């Protein structure tokens, strides 16, 4: 049996935004399967907004790295999907040593402020090893300056009526979300 090597892990349904077409509004989150294996090469931590977990997110990421190294030849790569709420950039800064990348999708002016705060921080520390991807909706992209996305790989986004899980990925959740 072929097992997928990528996991999209839902860690919280809490979010500071209330986007009309949010995927979490489409899913019955209680029917999303619970995480039952750790032999993934890549884990994409998502939510809601994972940074709202605060210090719990550090512990989760460190635990996933450690436990995956026990079932794989090497630890899995971990990416955090976030909007970077402006009041949670400290949480993100603390995660940098433990993650392999970020996928940022700002939705509001507050998220843009969070992105700008993080960009100042990333100039101070070495983030060269991180994969930095940014998904941009047209309305948000229009509000950004070129320096806001310097060093980021950009992808234009549109809201979808359904939220298909990418082929080759599992979608699971922590026991309680």
C-alpha positions as CSV (number, residue, x, y, z in Angstrom):
1,X,0.0,0.0,0.0
2,X,1.4,3.4,-1.0
3,X,1.2,5.9,1.8
4,X,1.2,9.7,1.2
5,X,4.4,11.4,2.3
6,X,2.8,14.8,2.9
7,X,0.4,15.7,5.7
8,X,-1.8,18.7,6.1
9,X,-2.2,18.8,9.9
10,X,-5.1,20.8,11.3
11,X,-4.1,22.0,14.7
12,X,-6.8,24.5,15.6
13,X,-10.1,25.8,14.2
14,X,-9.6,29.1,16.0
15,X,-8.8,32.1,13.8
16,X,-8.6,35.8,14.1
17,X,-10.1,36.3,10.7
18,X,-13.6,35.2,9.6
19,X,-13.1,34.8,5.8
20,X,-16.3,34.1,4.0
21,X,-15.0,31.2,1.9
22,X,-12.7,29.7,4.5
23,X,-12.2,25.9,4.0
24,X,-12.9,25.3,7.7
25,X,-16.5,26.5,7.1
26,X,-16.9,23.8,4.5
27,X,-15.6,20.8,6.5
28,X,-17.2,19.0,9.3
29,X,-14.0,19.2,11.4
30,X,-15.0,16.4,13.6
31,X,-15.0,14.1,10.6
32,X,-11.4,14.9,9.6
33,X,-9.4,11.8,10.6
34,X,-7.2,12.0,13.7
35,X,-3.4,11.9,13.2
36,X,-2.4,8.2,13.4
37,X,1.1,7.9,11.9
38,X,4.3,10.0,11.8
39,X,6.2,8.5,8.8
40,X,5.6,11.7,6.7
41,X,8.4,13.5,4.9
42,X,6.6,16.8,5.2
43,X,4.0,18.1,7.6
44,X,2.1,21.3,6.8
45,X,0.7,22.7,10.0
46,X,-2.5,24.6,9.4
47,X,-5.7,25.8,11.1
48,X,-7.6,28.2,11.6
49,X,-4.5,30.1,12.7
50,X,-1.8,28.0,14.2
51,X,0.0,30.9,15.8
52,X,-2.9,31.4,18.1
53,X,-1.7,28.2,19.9
54,X,1.2,30.3,21.2
55,X,3.8,28.2,23.2
56,X,1.8,25.0,22.6
57,X,2.8,25.3,18.9
58,X,6.6,25.2,19.8
59,X,6.0,22.0,21.8
60,X,4.0,20.5,19.0
61,X,6.6,21.3,16.3
62,X,9.5,20.1,18.5
63,X,7.6,16.9,19.3
64,X,6.8,16.2,15.6
65,X,10.4,16.7,14.7
66,X,11.6,14.3,17.4
67,X,9.0,11.6,16.9
68,X,9.3,11.6,13.1
69,X,13.0,11.1,13.4
70,X,12.3,7.9,15.3
71,X,10.2,6.4,12.4
72,X,12.0,8.0,9.5
73,X,15.7,8.1,8.5
74,X,15.6,11.9,9.3
75,X,13.1,14.2,10.8
76,X,10.2,15.4,8.7
77,X,10.2,18.9,7.2
78,X,7.7,21.1,8.9
79,X,6.0,24.1,7.3
80,X,3.6,26.5,9.1
81,X,0.6,27.9,7.2
82,X,-0.3,31.3,8.7
83,X,-1.7,34.7,8.0
84,X,0.8,36.2,10.6
85,X,-1.5,38.1,12.9
86,X,0.3,41.2,14.0
87,X,0.0,40.3,17.7
88,X,1.6,36.9,17.2
89,X,4.9,37.6,15.4
90,X,6.7,36.7,18.6
91,X,5.3,33.2,18.4
92,X,6.5,33.0,14.8
93,X,10.0,34.3,15.7
94,X,10.3,31.5,18.3
95,X,9.4,28.8,15.8
96,X,12.2,29.7,13.3
97,X,14.8,27.3,14.7
98,X,12.4,24.4,14.5
99,X,10.6,24.8,11.1
100,X,11.7,24.4,7.5
101,X,9.4,27.0,6.0
102,X,6.4,29.3,6.1
103,X,3.4,29.7,3.8
104,X,1.8,33.0,4.5
105,X,-1.6,34.1,3.3
106,X,-2.4,37.6,4.6
107,X,-6.1,38.4,4.6
108,X,-6.4,41.8,6.3
109,X,-4.5,45.0,7.1
110,X,-3.6,43.5,10.5
111,X,-2.0,40.5,8.7
112,X,-0.1,42.9,6.5
113,X,1.3,44.6,9.6
114,X,2.2,41.2,11.0
115,X,4.0,40.4,7.7
116,X,5.9,43.7,7.9
117,X,6.9,43.0,11.5
118,X,8.2,39.5,10.6
119,X,10.1,40.9,7.6
120,X,12.0,43.3,9.9
121,X,12.8,40.4,12.2
122,X,13.9,38.1,9.3
123,X,16.5,40.7,8.3
124,X,18.1,40.5,11.7
125,X,18.3,36.7,11.9
126,X,19.4,34.3,9.2
127,X,16.3,32.9,7.5
128,X,18.1,31.8,4.4
129,X,17.4,28.1,5.1
130,X,13.7,28.6,5.3
131,X,11.3,28.2,2.4
132,X,9.3,31.3,2.3
133,X,6.1,31.2,0.2
134,X,3.3,33.8,0.1
135,X,-0.2,33.4,-1.3
136,X,-1.7,36.6,-2.3
137,X,-5.3,37.5,-3.1
138,X,-5.6,40.5,-5.5
139,X,-7.0,42.9,-2.9
140,X,-4.1,42.3,-0.5
141,X,-1.4,42.3,-3.2
142,X,-2.6,45.8,-4.2
143,X,-1.8,47.0,-0.6
144,X,1.7,45.6,-0.5
145,X,5.0,47.4,-1.4
146,X,7.8,45.4,-3.2
147,X,9.8,45.3,0.0
148,X,6.9,43.4,1.7
149,X,7.5,40.4,-0.4
150,X,11.2,40.6,-1.0
151,X,12.7,37.1,-0.5
152,X,9.3,35.4,-0.7
153,X,8.1,33.1,-3.5
154,X,4.7,34.5,-4.6
155,X,1.6,32.7,-5.8
156,X,-1.6,34.5,-6.8
157,X,-4.7,33.2,-5.1
158,X,-8.4,33.1,-5.6
159,X,-11.1,31.8,-3.3
160,X,-12.4,28.4,-4.4
161,X,-16.0,27.1,-3.9
162,X,-14.6,23.9,-2.6
163,X,-11.3,23.2,-0.9
164,X,-9.8,20.2,-2.4
165,X,-6.9,18.5,-0.6
166,X,-3.9,18.4,-2.9
167,X,-3.3,15.1,-4.6
168,X,-0.7,13.1,-2.6
169,X,-1.5,14.7,0.7
170,X,-3.3,13.4,3.8
171,X,-5.5,15.8,5.7
172,X,-5.7,15.0,9.4
173,X,-6.2,16.7,12.7
174,X,-4.9,16.5,16.2
175,X,-7.2,14.7,18.6
176,X,-8.7,17.9,19.9
177,X,-8.8,21.0,17.8
